[in-house]
Amino acid sequence: MVESERHVGGTITLEHRYYITSLTEQVTQFAQAVREHWSIENGQHWVLDIAFREDKQRMRIQNPAENAAILRRMALNLLKQEKTVKLRIKSERKLCGRKNEYLLRVLYAGLQQV
């Protein structure tokens, strides 16, 4: 069990999360694994929400919603791999829509990783 404490403004909330694990080592190893999981989850979710407005999406039927989520994550990964332009992900996404040359550069950067 992990107890997490969150401070937002003057409000403190406690949350309990339960995990099943085969880790037999120290508690510190388990705590590190939990922190790494949540840092990745929070970091990716924040970028997807800010750059792609994922939380505003209204698709609720299973297949279209899952397909759109996969495409957003693919686009995010492609944008992260293209290193020639130093902009926020949201600005890079919009630049892809305005400049075909940049869109091709982003797609080509993704092909280089294959």
Chimera marker file (.cmm) of the C-alpha trace (Angstrom):
<marker_set name="trace">
<marker id="1" x="0.000" y="0.000" z="0.000" r="1" g="1" b="0" radius="0.5"/>
<marker id="2" x="1.169" y="3.523" z="-0.786" r="1" g="1" b="0" radius="0.5"/>
<marker id="3" x="-0.240" y="6.538" z="0.993" r="1" g="1" b="0" radius="0.5"/>
<marker id="4" x="0.193" y="9.749" z="-0.981" r="1" g="1" b="0" radius="0.5"/>
<marker id="5" x="-0.363" y="13.227" z="0.314" r="1" g="1" b="0" radius="0.5"/>
<marker id="6" x="-1.217" y="16.072" z="-2.043" r="1" g="1" b="0" radius="0.5"/>
<marker id="7" x="-1.108" y="19.778" z="-1.173" r="1" g="1" b="0" radius="0.5"/>
<marker id="8" x="-3.128" y="22.091" z="-3.439" r="1" g="1" b="0" radius="0.5"/>
<marker id="9" x="-3.588" y="25.594" z="-2.120" r="1" g="1" b="0" radius="0.5"/>
<marker id="10" x="-4.694" y="25.161" z="1.463" r="1" g="1" b="0" radius="0.5"/>
<marker id="11" x="-6.238" y="21.722" z="0.904" r="1" g="1" b="0" radius="0.5"/>
<marker id="12" x="-4.462" y="18.486" z="1.764" r="1" g="1" b="0" radius="0.5"/>
<marker id="13" x="-5.792" y="15.200" z="0.401" r="1" g="1" b="0" radius="0.5"/>
<marker id="14" x="-4.679" y="11.672" z="1.246" r="1" g="1" b="0" radius="0.5"/>
<marker id="15" x="-4.967" y="8.791" z="-1.172" r="1" g="1" b="0" radius="0.5"/>
<marker id="16" x="-4.248" y="5.113" z="-0.653" r="1" g="1" b="0" radius="0.5"/>
<marker id="17" x="-3.139" y="2.970" z="-3.598" r="1" g="1" b="0" radius="0.5"/>
<marker id="18" x="-2.644" y="-0.774" z="-3.430" r="1" g="1" b="0" radius="0.5"/>
<marker id="19" x="-0.110" y="-2.676" z="-5.527" r="1" g="1" b="0" radius="0.5"/>
<marker id="20" x="0.685" y="-6.307" z="-6.115" r="1" g="1" b="0" radius="0.5"/>
<marker id="21" x="4.364" y="-6.936" z="-6.678" r="1" g="1" b="0" radius="0.5"/>
<marker id="22" x="6.940" y="-9.689" z="-6.714" r="1" g="1" b="0" radius="0.5"/>
<marker id="23" x="9.634" y="-7.370" z="-5.372" r="1" g="1" b="0" radius="0.5"/>
<marker id="24" x="11.258" y="-8.954" z="-2.343" r="1" g="1" b="0" radius="0.5"/>
<marker id="25" x="13.908" y="-6.311" z="-1.834" r="1" g="1" b="0" radius="0.5"/>
<marker id="26" x="13.788" y="-3.218" z="0.320" r="1" g="1" b="0" radius="0.5"/>
<marker id="27" x="10.875" y="-0.828" z="0.545" r="1" g="1" b="0" radius="0.5"/>
<marker id="28" x="13.052" y="1.841" z="-1.097" r="1" g="1" b="0" radius="0.5"/>
<marker id="29" x="13.168" y="-0.186" z="-4.338" r="1" g="1" b="0" radius="0.5"/>
<marker id="30" x="9.364" y="-0.413" z="-4.376" r="1" g="1" b="0" radius="0.5"/>
<marker id="31" x="8.979" y="3.297" z="-3.567" r="1" g="1" b="0" radius="0.5"/>
<marker id="32" x="11.356" y="4.212" z="-6.396" r="1" g="1" b="0" radius="0.5"/>
<marker id="33" x="9.396" y="2.057" z="-8.871" r="1" g="1" b="0" radius="0.5"/>
<marker id="34" x="6.120" y="3.727" z="-7.842" r="1" g="1" b="0" radius="0.5"/>
<marker id="35" x="7.627" y="7.229" z="-8.143" r="1" g="1" b="0" radius="0.5"/>
<marker id="36" x="9.050" y="6.454" z="-11.595" r="1" g="1" b="0" radius="0.5"/>
<marker id="37" x="5.697" y="5.130" z="-12.792" r="1" g="1" b="0" radius="0.5"/>
<marker id="38" x="3.798" y="8.206" z="-11.626" r="1" g="1" b="0" radius="0.5"/>
<marker id="39" x="6.394" y="10.670" z="-12.921" r="1" g="1" b="0" radius="0.5"/>
<marker id="40" x="6.083" y="9.169" z="-16.404" r="1" g="1" b="0" radius="0.5"/>
<marker id="41" x="2.294" y="9.014" z="-16.162" r="1" g="1" b="0" radius="0.5"/>
<marker id="42" x="1.979" y="12.590" z="-14.937" r="1" g="1" b="0" radius="0.5"/>
<marker id="43" x="4.520" y="13.962" z="-17.415" r="1" g="1" b="0" radius="0.5"/>
<marker id="44" x="2.962" y="12.318" z="-20.454" r="1" g="1" b="0" radius="0.5"/>
<marker id="45" x="-0.603" y="13.085" z="-19.403" r="1" g="1" b="0" radius="0.5"/>
<marker id="46" x="0.233" y="16.741" z="-18.819" r="1" g="1" b="0" radius="0.5"/>
<marker id="47" x="1.830" y="17.128" z="-22.263" r="1" g="1" b="0" radius="0.5"/>
<marker id="48" x="-1.028" y="15.322" z="-23.989" r="1" g="1" b="0" radius="0.5"/>
<marker id="49" x="-3.571" y="17.477" z="-22.205" r="1" g="1" b="0" radius="0.5"/>
<marker id="50" x="-1.780" y="20.771" z="-22.898" r="1" g="1" b="0" radius="0.5"/>
<marker id="51" x="-0.534" y="20.109" z="-26.444" r="1" g="1" b="0" radius="0.5"/>
<marker id="52" x="-3.391" y="17.948" z="-27.730" r="1" g="1" b="0" radius="0.5"/>
<marker id="53" x="-6.233" y="18.943" z="-25.367" r="1" g="1" b="0" radius="0.5"/>
<marker id="54" x="-6.796" y="15.269" z="-24.645" r="1" g="1" b="0" radius="0.5"/>
<marker id="55" x="-9.099" y="15.911" z="-21.686" r="1" g="1" b="0" radius="0.5"/>
<marker id="56" x="-11.423" y="17.943" z="-23.928" r="1" g="1" b="0" radius="0.5"/>
<marker id="57" x="-11.957" y="15.076" z="-26.364" r="1" g="1" b="0" radius="0.5"/>
<marker id="58" x="-15.562" y="13.882" z="-26.433" r="1" g="1" b="0" radius="0.5"/>
<marker id="59" x="-15.146" y="10.496" z="-28.065" r="1" g="1" b="0" radius="0.5"/>
<marker id="60" x="-16.564" y="7.953" z="-25.658" r="1" g="1" b="0" radius="0.5"/>
<marker id="61" x="-17.159" y="4.924" z="-27.872" r="1" g="1" b="0" radius="0.5"/>
<marker id="62" x="-14.335" y="2.500" z="-27.250" r="1" g="1" b="0" radius="0.5"/>
<marker id="63" x="-12.610" y="1.981" z="-30.630" r="1" g="1" b="0" radius="0.5"/>
<marker id="64" x="-12.554" y="5.599" z="-31.896" r="1" g="1" b="0" radius="0.5"/>
<marker id="65" x="-11.400" y="6.887" z="-28.493" r="1" g="1" b="0" radius="0.5"/>
<marker id="66" x="-8.614" y="4.298" z="-28.250" r="1" g="1" b="0" radius="0.5"/>
<marker id="67" x="-7.526" y="4.923" z="-31.851" r="1" g="1" b="0" radius="0.5"/>
<marker id="68" x="-7.364" y="8.683" z="-31.306" r="1" g="1" b="0" radius="0.5"/>
<marker id="69" x="-5.350" y="8.178" z="-28.102" r="1" g="1" b="0" radius="0.5"/>
<marker id="70" x="-2.864" y="5.975" z="-29.968" r="1" g="1" b="0" radius="0.5"/>
<marker id="71" x="-2.512" y="8.556" z="-32.740" r="1" g="1" b="0" radius="0.5"/>
<marker id="72" x="-1.927" y="11.363" z="-30.211" r="1" g="1" b="0" radius="0.5"/>
<marker id="73" x="0.817" y="9.355" z="-28.498" r="1" g="1" b="0" radius="0.5"/>
<marker id="74" x="2.411" y="8.541" z="-31.852" r="1" g="1" b="0" radius="0.5"/>
<marker id="75" x="2.351" y="12.235" z="-32.801" r="1" g="1" b="0" radius="0.5"/>
<marker id="76" x="3.869" y="13.172" z="-29.442" r="1" g="1" b="0" radius="0.5"/>
<marker id="77" x="6.690" y="10.655" z="-29.893" r="1" g="1" b="0" radius="0.5"/>
<marker id="78" x="7.388" y="11.890" z="-33.426" r="1" g="1" b="0" radius="0.5"/>
<marker id="79" x="7.487" y="15.517" z="-32.274" r="1" g="1" b="0" radius="0.5"/>
<marker id="80" x="9.892" y="14.635" z="-29.459" r="1" g="1" b="0" radius="0.5"/>
<marker id="81" x="12.269" y="12.911" z="-31.893" r="1" g="1" b="0" radius="0.5"/>
<marker id="82" x="12.567" y="15.923" z="-34.210" r="1" g="1" b="0" radius="0.5"/>
<marker id="83" x="15.282" y="18.129" z="-32.672" r="1" g="1" b="0" radius="0.5"/>
<marker id="84" x="15.931" y="20.941" z="-35.188" r="1" g="1" b="0" radius="0.5"/>
<marker id="85" x="13.203" y="23.285" z="-33.916" r="1" g="1" b="0" radius="0.5"/>
<marker id="86" x="13.174" y="24.290" z="-30.254" r="1" g="1" b="0" radius="0.5"/>
<marker id="87" x="9.529" y="25.045" z="-29.510" r="1" g="1" b="0" radius="0.5"/>
<marker id="88" x="6.933" y="23.743" z="-27.089" r="1" g="1" b="0" radius="0.5"/>
<marker id="89" x="5.220" y="20.570" z="-28.267" r="1" g="1" b="0" radius="0.5"/>
<marker id="90" x="1.951" y="22.450" z="-28.778" r="1" g="1" b="0" radius="0.5"/>
<marker id="91" x="3.694" y="24.993" z="-31.048" r="1" g="1" b="0" radius="0.5"/>
<marker id="92" x="5.499" y="22.248" z="-32.960" r="1" g="1" b="0" radius="0.5"/>
<marker id="93" x="2.192" y="20.453" z="-33.516" r="1" g="1" b="0" radius="0.5"/>
<marker id="94" x="0.650" y="23.607" z="-34.934" r="1" g="1" b="0" radius="0.5"/>
<marker id="95" x="3.744" y="24.244" z="-37.073" r="1" g="1" b="0" radius="0.5"/>
<marker id="96" x="3.221" y="20.815" z="-38.667" r="1" g="1" b="0" radius="0.5"/>
<marker id="97" x="-0.199" y="21.983" z="-39.814" r="1" g="1" b="0" radius="0.5"/>
<marker id="98" x="1.167" y="25.212" z="-41.306" r="1" g="1" b="0" radius="0.5"/>
<marker id="99" x="4.447" y="24.091" z="-42.863" r="1" g="1" b="0" radius="0.5"/>
<marker id="100" x="4.594" y="20.928" z="-44.917" r="1" g="1" b="0" radius="0.5"/>
<marker id="101" x="8.413" y="21.049" z="-44.835" r="1" g="1" b="0" radius="0.5"/>
<marker id="102" x="8.388" y="20.822" z="-41.041" r="1" g="1" b="0" radius="0.5"/>
<marker id="103" x="5.771" y="18.057" z="-41.085" r="1" g="1" b="0" radius="0.5"/>
<marker id="104" x="7.997" y="16.035" z="-43.418" r="1" g="1" b="0" radius="0.5"/>
<marker id="105" x="10.989" y="16.676" z="-41.128" r="1" g="1" b="0" radius="0.5"/>
<marker id="106" x="9.003" y="15.340" z="-38.147" r="1" g="1" b="0" radius="0.5"/>
<marker id="107" x="7.907" y="12.257" z="-40.072" r="1" g="1" b="0" radius="0.5"/>
<marker id="108" x="11.448" y="11.676" z="-41.356" r="1" g="1" b="0" radius="0.5"/>
<marker id="109" x="12.851" y="11.934" z="-37.811" r="1" g="1" b="0" radius="0.5"/>
<marker id="110" x="10.450" y="9.139" z="-36.857" r="1" g="1" b="0" radius="0.5"/>
<marker id="111" x="11.653" y="6.967" z="-39.734" r="1" g="1" b="0" radius="0.5"/>
<marker id="112" x="15.259" y="7.411" z="-38.573" r="1" g="1" b="0" radius="0.5"/>
<marker id="113" x="14.363" y="5.673" z="-35.298" r="1" g="1" b="0" radius="0.5"/>
<marker id="114" x="12.983" y="2.548" z="-37.029" r="1" g="1" b="0" radius="0.5"/>
<link id1="1" id2="2" r="1" g="1" b="0" radius="0.2"/>
<link id1="2" id2="3" r="1" g="1" b="0" radius="0.2"/>
<link id1="3" id2="4" r="1" g="1" b="0" radius="0.2"/>
<link id1="4" id2="5" r="1" g="1" b="0" radius="0.2"/>
<link id1="5" id2="6" r="1" g="1" b="0" radius="0.2"/>
<link id1="6" id2="7" r="1" g="1" b="0" radius="0.2"/>
<link id1="7" id2="8" r="1" g="1" b="0" radius="0.2"/>
<link id1="8" id2="9" r="1" g="1" b="0" radius="0.2"/>
<link id1="9" id2="10" r="1" g="1" b="0" radius="0.2"/>
<link id1="10" id2="11" r="1" g="1" b="0" radius="0.2"/>
<link id1="11" id2="12" r="1" g="1" b="0" radius="0.2"/>
<link id1="12" id2="13" r="1" g="1" b="0" radius="0.2"/>
<link id1="13" id2="14" r="1" g="1" b="0" radius="0.2"/>
<link id1="14" id2="15" r="1" g="1" b="0" radius="0.2"/>
<link id1="15" id2="16" r="1" g="1" b="0" radius="0.2"/>
<link id1="16" id2="17" r="1" g="1" b="0" radius="0.2"/>
<link id1="17" id2="18" r="1" g="1" b="0" radius="0.2"/>
<link id1="18" id2="19" r="1" g="1" b="0" radius="0.2"/>
<link id1="19" id2="20" r="1" g="1" b="0" radius="0.2"/>
<link id1="20" id2="21" r="1" g="1" b="0" radius="0.2"/>
<link id1="21" id2="22" r="1" g="1" b="0" radius="0.2"/>
<link id1="22" id2="23" r="1" g="1" b="0" radius="0.2"/>
<link id1="23" id2="24" r="1" g="1" b="0" radius="0.2"/>
<link id1="24" id2="25" r="1" g="1" b="0" radius="0.2"/>
<link id1="25" id2="26" r="1" g="1" b="0" radius="0.2"/>
<link id1="26" id2="27" r="1" g="1" b="0" radius="0.2"/>
<link id1="27" id2="28" r="1" g="1" b="0" radius="0.2"/>
<link id1="28" id2="29" r="1" g="1" b="0" radius="0.2"/>
<link id1="29" id2="30" r="1" g="1" b="0" radius="0.2"/>
<link id1="30" id2="31" r="1" g="1" b="0" radius="0.2"/>
<link id1="31" id2="32" r="1" g="1" b="0" radius="0.2"/>
<link id1="32" id2="33" r="1" g="1" b="0" radius="0.2"/>
<link id1="33" id2="34" r="1" g="1" b="0" radius="0.2"/>
<link id1="34" id2="35" r="1" g="1" b="0" radius="0.2"/>
<link id1="35" id2="36" r="1" g="1" b="0" radius="0.2"/>
<link id1="36" id2="37" r="1" g="1" b="0" radius="0.2"/>
<link id1="37" id2="38" r="1" g="1" b="0" radius="0.2"/>
<link id1="38" id2="39" r="1" g="1" b="0" radius="0.2"/>
<link id1="39" id2="40" r="1" g="1" b="0" radius="0.2"/>
<link id1="40" id2="41" r="1" g="1" b="0" radius="0.2"/>
<link id1="41" id2="42" r="1" g="1" b="0" radius="0.2"/>
<link id1="42" id2="43" r="1" g="1" b="0" radius="0.2"/>
<link id1="43" id2="44" r="1" g="1" b="0" radius="0.2"/>
<link id1="44" id2="45" r="1" g="1" b="0" radius="0.2"/>
<link id1="45" id2="46" r="1" g="1" b="0" radius="0.2"/>
<link id1="46" id2="47" r="1" g="1" b="0" radius="0.2"/>
<link id1="47" id2="48" r="1" g="1" b="0" radius="0.2"/>
<link id1="48" id2="49" r="1" g="1" b="0" radius="0.2"/>
<link id1="49" id2="50" r="1" g="1" b="0" radius="0.2"/>
<link id1="50" id2="51" r="1" g="1" b="0" radius="0.2"/>
<link id1="51" id2="52" r="1" g="1" b="0" radius="0.2"/>
<link id1="52" id2="53" r="1" g="1" b="0" radius="0.2"/>
<link id1="53" id2="54" r="1" g="1" b="0" radius="0.2"/>
<link id1="54" id2="55" r="1" g="1" b="0" radius="0.2"/>
<link id1="55" id2="56" r="1" g="1" b="0" radius="0.2"/>
<link id1="56" id2="57" r="1" g="1" b="0" radius="0.2"/>
<link id1="57" id2="58" r="1" g="1" b="0" radius="0.2"/>
<link id1="58" id2="59" r="1" g="1" b="0" radius="0.2"/>
<link id1="59" id2="60" r="1" g="1" b="0" radius="0.2"/>
<link id1="60" id2="61" r="1" g="1" b="0" radius="0.2"/>
<link id1="61" id2="62" r="1" g="1" b="0" radius="0.2"/>
<link id1="62" id2="63" r="1" g="1" b="0" radius="0.2"/>
<link id1="63" id2="64" r="1" g="1" b="0" radius="0.2"/>
<link id1="64" id2="65" r="1" g="1" b="0" radius="0.2"/>
<link id1="65" id2="66" r="1" g="1" b="0" radius="0.2"/>
<link id1="66" id2="67" r="1" g="1" b="0" radius="0.2"/>
<link id1="67" id2="68" r="1" g="1" b="0" radius="0.2"/>
<link id1="68" id2="69" r="1" g="1" b="0" radius="0.2"/>
<link id1="69" id2="70" r="1" g="1" b="0" radius="0.2"/>
<link id1="70" id2="71" r="1" g="1" b="0" radius="0.2"/>
<link id1="71" id2="72" r="1" g="1" b="0" radius="0.2"/>
<link id1="72" id2="73" r="1" g="1" b="0" radius="0.2"/>
<link id1="73" id2="74" r="1" g="1" b="0" radius="0.2"/>
<link id1="74" id2="75" r="1" g="1" b="0" radius="0.2"/>
<link id1="75" id2="76" r="1" g="1" b="0" radius="0.2"/>
<link id1="76" id2="77" r="1" g="1" b="0" radius="0.2"/>
<link id1="77" id2="78" r="1" g="1" b="0" radius="0.2"/>
<link id1="78" id2="79" r="1" g="1" b="0" radius="0.2"/>
<link id1="79" id2="80" r="1" g="1" b="0" radius="0.2"/>
<link id1="80" id2="81" r="1" g="1" b="0" radius="0.2"/>
<link id1="81" id2="82" r="1" g="1" b="0" radius="0.2"/>
<link id1="82" id2="83" r="1" g="1" b="0" radius="0.2"/>
<link id1="83" id2="84" r="1" g="1" b="0" radius="0.2"/>
<link id1="84" id2="85" r="1" g="1" b="0" radius="0.2"/>
<link id1="85" id2="86" r="1" g="1" b="0" radius="0.2"/>
<link id1="86" id2="87" r="1" g="1" b="0" radius="0.2"/>
<link id1="87" id2="88" r="1" g="1" b="0" radius="0.2"/>
<link id1="88" id2="89" r="1" g="1" b="0" radius="0.2"/>
<link id1="89" id2="90" r="1" g="1" b="0" radius="0.2"/>
<link id1="90" id2="91" r="1" g="1" b="0" radius="0.2"/>
<link id1="91" id2="92" r="1" g="1" b="0" radius="0.2"/>
<link id1="92" id2="93" r="1" g="1" b="0" radius="0.2"/>
<link id1="93" id2="94" r="1" g="1" b="0" radius="0.2"/>
<link id1="94" id2="95" r="1" g="1" b="0" radius="0.2"/>
<link id1="95" id2="96" r="1" g="1" b="0" radius="0.2"/>
<link id1="96" id2="97" r="1" g="1" b="0" radius="0.2"/>
<link id1="97" id2="98" r="1" g="1" b="0" radius="0.2"/>
<link id1="98" id2="99" r="1" g="1" b="0" radius="0.2"/>
<link id1="99" id2="100" r="1" g="1" b="0" radius="0.2"/>
<link id1="100" id2="101" r="1" g="1" b="0" radius="0.2"/>
<link id1="101" id2="102" r="1" g="1" b="0" radius="0.2"/>
<link id1="102" id2="103" r="1" g="1" b="0" radius="0.2"/>
<link id1="103" id2="104" r="1" g="1" b="0" radius="0.2"/>
<link id1="104" id2="105" r="1" g="1" b="0" radius="0.2"/>
<link id1="105" id2="106" r="1" g="1" b="0" radius="0.2"/>
<link id1="106" id2="107" r="1" g="1" b="0" radius="0.2"/>
<link id1="107" id2="108" r="1" g="1" b="0" radius="0.2"/>
<link id1="108" id2="109" r="1" g="1" b="0" radius="0.2"/>
<link id1="109" id2="110" r="1" g="1" b="0" radius="0.2"/>
<link id1="110" id2="111" r="1" g="1" b="0" radius="0.2"/>
<link id1="111" id2="112" r="1" g="1" b="0" radius="0.2"/>
<link id1="112" id2="113" r="1" g="1" b="0" radius="0.2"/>
<link id1="113" id2="114" r="1" g="1" b="0" radius="0.2"/>
</marker_set>
